[in-house]
């Protein structure tokens, strides 16, 4: 069984959106600002889905 993780990374966002790594990093920064997170904190997959208005199940199929 493949290990599941909580954190979303720029490479995952690149797969989901088809955008560049630079845009993916920028998007993570926007999500952190929106959620009031500190720079050292991470963005979870579910937080990303909520922010983007996407289904968690669909995203998990893409990144796993």
RATA-V11268 format. One record per helix or strand. SS is the DSSP state (H for helix, E for strand). FROM is the first residue (numbers start at 1). TO is the last residue. Records with the same first field share a line. If there is no record, write none. Layout:
# RATA-V11268
SS=FROM-TO / FROM-TO
This chain:
# RATA-V11268
E=7-7 / 44-44
H=10-17 / 21-35 / 45-52 / 56-63
